[in-house]
Amino acid sequence: MNIRRIAPSSPSRGISRVMATPLRGKRILVVDDERAIADSLAFMLSHEGYEVKPAYSGSEAVEIAKQFKPELLITDVVMPGVSGTDAAISISKSLPECKSLLFSGHVKGRELAESARSQGLNFELIEKPLHPRELLQRIRLSFQ
């Protein structure tokens, strides 16, 4: 019987192996109303050594952030109810040291992001789709 391992037991190869060690244990909150995306990102980042919590809505993210106190928020912008930008604004008020990476594949996402900028939120907007290596690089840069 052949057994195939689908989950890496150590950080992925390449640039992340070299740079992940100093960032191990950094807390990241990942938010997307598409559970598969939030869970996949959380899984990937946990295997890179980060402490990660997923959330599936903007309002859930705000609640989780109160206890988890993330150092980085990665959120989809366009979500029903509380948008990712509204969640990021709310979280940044209670946790000003928390950095934000917003991602969106919609034109509406750019509009919401600009609205957040006008309200004083400093963040980076990433357009979907994004290769995992590029996301990991952007995360590392966020912690510098």
RAJO-V355880 format. One line per field, one symbol per residue. phi: phi as a letter, one per 40 degrees, with the letter a starting at -180 (. if undefined). burial: I if it has 16 or more other C-alpha atoms within 10 Angstrom, else O. Layout:
phi=???
burial=???
//
This chain:
phi=.cbbcbbccadccgccccbcdccdgccbbbbaccdccdcccccccccchccbbcbbaccccccccdccfccabbbcccacgcccccccccccccbccccbbbbabbcdcccccccccccgccabbbcccbcdcccccccdcccc
burial=OOOOOOOOOOIOOOOOOOOIOOIOOOIIIIIIIOOOIIIOIIIIIIIIIIIIIIIIIIIOIIOIIOOOIIIIIIIIIIIOOIIIIIIIIIIIOOIOOIIIIIIIOOOOIIOIIOOIOOOOIIIOIIOOOOOOOOOIOOIOOOOO
//
